Amino acid sequence: MKELFGGPGKVSGLVLRMGQCLFAAASMVVMASSHGFATCTAFCYLIASMGLQVIWSFSLACLDIHALRLKRDLRNYVFLSLLVIGDWVTAILSLAAACSSAGVVVLIIKDTNMCISTPKLSCHMFQISVALAFLSWFFLAISSCVMFWLAAS
């Protein structure tokens, strides 16, 4: 198998997983701390999806740390297949949550002007949370492609 950036048991893979975990956790915390997020199911779905991504990424980051400490190779076909499936499922869920939340944010801010008429809504917090969710998904997309490439080779 090839040595690729972001592979399991590598420092670059650990950096990708920690980036996913940190941005997903930040997105979840920002959205949960904003006022008025519970009025929209897309925002609740974003919190749930980012929570799943935090759990997935953190557990794989711990596995990478363990592999780095013991200098173990994590690249066998069965394990990589499991990582590919898990990464693709969480990537699809995260992208769907980020896109639906972004659509609602555009609707609230641009189309209906609810941020002006309802000052209690935390529209800027919604935007920050969605941007963090897209950053988290970006790291996850890189990791998913690397895992797919490793499993295919």
C-alpha positions as CSV (number, residue, x, y, z in Angstrom):
1,M,0.0,0.0,0.0
2,K,1.1,3.5,-0.7
3,E,2.2,6.1,1.9
4,L,-0.3,8.9,1.6
5,F,-0.9,12.2,3.5
6,G,-3.6,11.6,6.1
7,G,-3.4,7.9,6.3
8,P,-4.3,6.0,9.5
9,G,-1.6,5.9,12.1
10,K,0.3,8.9,10.6
11,V,0.8,12.3,12.1
12,S,-1.0,13.9,9.1
13,G,-4.0,11.6,9.7
14,L,-4.0,12.7,13.3
15,V,-4.0,16.3,12.3
16,L,-6.9,15.8,9.9
17,R,-8.9,14.0,12.6
18,M,-8.2,16.6,15.2
19,G,-9.2,19.3,12.7
20,Q,-12.5,17.5,12.0
21,C,-13.1,17.1,15.7
22,L,-12.3,20.6,16.7
23,F,-14.2,22.4,14.0
24,A,-17.3,20.1,14.5
25,A,-17.2,20.7,18.2
26,A,-16.9,24.4,17.7
27,S,-19.8,24.4,15.2
28,M,-21.9,22.5,17.7
29,V,-21.1,24.7,20.6
30,V,-21.6,27.9,18.6
31,M,-25.0,26.7,17.3
32,A,-26.1,25.4,20.7
33,S,-25.2,28.7,22.4
34,S,-27.0,30.9,19.9
35,H,-30.5,32.2,20.8
36,G,-33.3,30.8,18.7
37,F,-31.6,27.8,17.1
38,A,-34.3,25.4,18.3
39,T,-36.9,27.1,16.0
40,C,-35.4,25.4,13.0
41,T,-35.0,21.7,12.5
42,A,-32.0,22.2,10.2
43,F,-30.1,23.7,13.0
44,C,-31.0,20.8,15.3
45,Y,-29.9,18.4,12.6
46,L,-26.6,20.3,12.3
47,I,-26.0,19.9,16.0
48,A,-26.8,16.1,15.8
49,S,-24.6,15.6,12.8
50,M,-21.7,17.5,14.3
51,G,-22.1,15.5,17.5
52,L,-21.8,12.3,15.5
53,Q,-18.7,13.7,13.7
54,V,-17.1,14.7,17.0
55,I,-17.5,11.2,18.3
56,W,-16.3,9.5,15.1
57,S,-13.3,11.8,14.6
58,F,-12.3,11.8,18.3
59,S,-12.3,8.0,18.4
60,L,-10.2,7.7,15.3
61,A,-7.8,10.4,16.6
62,C,-7.4,8.4,19.7
63,L,-6.7,5.3,17.6
64,D,-4.1,7.3,15.6
65,I,-2.4,8.4,18.8
66,H,-2.3,4.8,20.0
67,A,-0.8,3.6,16.7
68,L,1.8,6.4,16.7
69,R,2.8,5.6,20.3
70,L,3.2,1.9,19.6
71,K,4.4,2.4,16.0
72,R,1.8,0.1,14.6
73,D,0.6,0.0,11.0
74,L,-3.2,0.4,10.7
75,R,-3.4,-0.3,7.1
76,N,-5.2,-3.6,6.5
77,Y,-8.0,-4.1,4.1
78,V,-10.8,-4.8,6.6
79,F,-9.9,-1.9,8.8
80,L,-9.6,0.5,5.8
81,S,-12.9,-0.6,4.5
82,L,-14.6,0.2,7.8
83,L,-12.9,3.6,7.8
84,V,-14.0,4.3,4.3
85,I,-17.7,3.4,5.1
86,G,-17.6,5.4,8.3
87,D,-15.9,8.4,6.7
88,W,-18.3,8.5,3.8
89,V,-21.4,8.2,5.9
90,T,-20.3,10.9,8.3
91,A,-19.2,13.1,5.3
92,I,-22.6,12.8,3.6
93,L,-24.5,13.5,6.9
94,S,-22.2,16.5,7.7
95,L,-22.5,18.0,4.2
96,A,-26.2,17.6,4.2
97,A,-26.5,19.3,7.6
98,A,-24.2,22.1,6.6
99,C,-26.0,22.7,3.3
100,S,-29.4,22.7,4.8
101,S,-28.4,25.0,7.6
102,A,-26.7,27.3,5.1
103,G,-29.9,27.4,3.1
104,V,-31.9,28.3,6.2
105,V,-29.4,31.0,7.2
106,V,-29.7,32.5,3.7
107,L,-33.5,32.4,3.9
108,I,-33.5,34.0,7.4
109,I,-31.0,36.7,6.6
110,K,-31.5,37.6,2.9
111,D,-34.9,36.5,1.9
112,T,-37.2,37.1,4.9
113,N,-35.1,39.7,6.8
114,M,-36.0,38.0,10.0
115,C,-32.8,39.1,11.6
116,I,-33.9,42.7,11.3
117,S,-37.5,42.1,12.4
118,T,-36.6,39.6,15.2
119,P,-33.5,40.9,17.0
120,K,-33.5,38.0,19.4
121,L,-32.2,35.6,16.7
122,S,-28.5,35.1,16.7
123,C,-28.0,35.3,13.0
124,H,-24.3,36.0,13.1
125,M,-23.8,32.9,15.4
126,F,-25.8,30.8,12.9
127,Q,-23.4,32.0,10.1
128,I,-20.3,31.2,12.1
129,S,-21.6,27.8,13.1
130,V,-22.4,26.9,9.4
131,A,-18.9,28.1,8.3
132,L,-17.3,25.9,11.0
133,A,-19.4,23.0,9.9
134,F,-18.2,23.4,6.3
135,L,-14.6,23.6,7.5
136,S,-15.1,20.4,9.5
137,W,-16.6,18.7,6.4
138,F,-13.6,19.9,4.3
139,F,-11.2,18.0,6.6
140,L,-13.5,15.0,6.6
141,A,-13.7,15.1,2.7
142,I,-9.9,15.0,2.5
143,S,-9.7,12.1,5.0
144,S,-12.5,10.2,3.2
145,C,-10.7,10.5,-0.2
146,V,-7.4,9.3,1.3
147,M,-9.1,6.3,3.0
148,F,-10.8,5.4,-0.2
149,W,-7.6,5.7,-2.2
150,L,-5.8,3.5,0.4
151,A,-8.5,0.9,0.4
152,A,-8.6,0.8,-3.4
153,S,-4.8,0.4,-3.7
